Amino acid sequence: MSGAALAPVNEALAITGHPLQRAGAWAVAVMAGKESAAEVDAEALKLTADRIVDDVCRAATAPKGSAAYDWWKVLFALYPNSKATHSKRSGDASVLRPAIAEFFAAETLAAGGGRTCTFCGGAASVVWAKSNLPLFDSSKALNTLPPGTPGWPVCQGCRVAIWALPYGAWVTAGSATVLSCEVEDAERAFAERNVRRARRVMQLGFDGVHRLEAGARPELVALRAVRACRAELSASTLWTFKNDNQEPWLRVTSTRRAVPRFLAIVEGNAPLRRAWRLLEIWLTRRDKSGQVTGSGAGQAARLLFESEDGSGASFLYQVYRMLSDPKRPWYLRDEHEVLRLALTYTKEILGMEPDLHPVAELIADWIQYGGGSPRGKWAEYYSVSQNGYRLGLLLHQAQNRLLLDGRNVAAGPDHWRAVIGQRTGAWEHRLLLSPTVSQLLAQRGVRFNTPVSEEEEQQVRQAVDQAMLAGDEDAYDEANGPS
């Protein structure tokens, strides 16, 4: 290798396109108190590495059941075969520390043999295999590296970044989630909040953090970061993975580029903001004692992320379910504002502006004037509302009945086609049709759910007036300051 050209040494911490290295690099910048990875010099990198070593050794030697041991669970989920998580590791921190500190040793270029870092392309004298690199190589005992290849070259900066990953990610005891975003400030904001959360996990354990966060989710942290940057358009991707020795997996969800603009429109418009809060309140889950077990803000944020495999809940479908929920109390103005929220989402995120009023008026007229109980007619419509063919049959029946009764029918073939066809957008139009019909009936005084007392409505109004995308942990941050 004497004739091989040596790769240049990166004088600053590099931030690359690899989502795991990138999340770790942002975490290093945050932990070092720097605005960007490029500002992390050799001294700052060493101080950050020393902090990581201290935390690793403390977690690896902590007694089971302690709060500190919960951080070891995080490390085991990401680096299950490393010296820090191996079942035969030393229980003495002073013995374990040199082995962990060796992970982040400075480059020895003479021993590098012309190797270039797998992540940043800089000089690398150390090679790592799957024991230290999440989601690299097979999870089984079988080594899939080419013969004679000891591992992947990784430079000092990227080694520190890879082990700073859990600080910059949203972590659980079994998985981690990192953010990629077109706006770098959002990535840093995501890492900054998670670094604070990592310190809480080490201090309080997951039980304490769960009580504090009340079911918050990484999607909520990501949306807050994107919103704080005030970008007009920006796509974001969440990479959630499990890396243990059992069944590793990777799940990828993304937002559309118009999500920041949609959030700005909603936050800047009082009726839309109240509608979003109504959705958050409806999505909030509580146990029998009334304690929050699932954050409504987190669940609402999750609806703006779409899975690559097409799974996951739809924003419009959840709005449809909420407005169709017979157990949901009736509050004045609710349906109108929530429908506006759904139409704003359809316009800004999906790029569609459907005219559903003629078909909705046809169905509302049939429910109100078509004979029989309006409640029974609504149930009949609702049972077919999401099936294009069956909805078409109902529209045909309703039109005939109204025409025979001498009433005008405003909906023509083009209006029908938008909700009964199989073309793109028909499903979304059918979801929006139901609340549009409900709103028309409400305006006419035809109701199927029960009004609530003035006192209960006032309680809901107070909850609705709170900030959107908020949570209990915000109050903790304000009281305790940055960690």
PyMOL commands that set and color helices and strands:
alter all, ss='L'
color gray80, all
select helices_A, chain A and resi 19-31+37-39+42-60+67-78+93-104+109-112+156-168+184-213+218-229+259-267+270-283+296-302+315-324+334-348+357-369+374-384+388-404+413-420+426-443+454-464+472-480
alter helices_A, ss='H'
color red, helices_A
select strands_A, chain A and resi 127-128+152-153+170-171+176-181+236-242+249-254+285-286+292-294+306-307
alter strands_A, ss='S'
color yellow, strands_A
deselect
rebuild
show_as cartoon
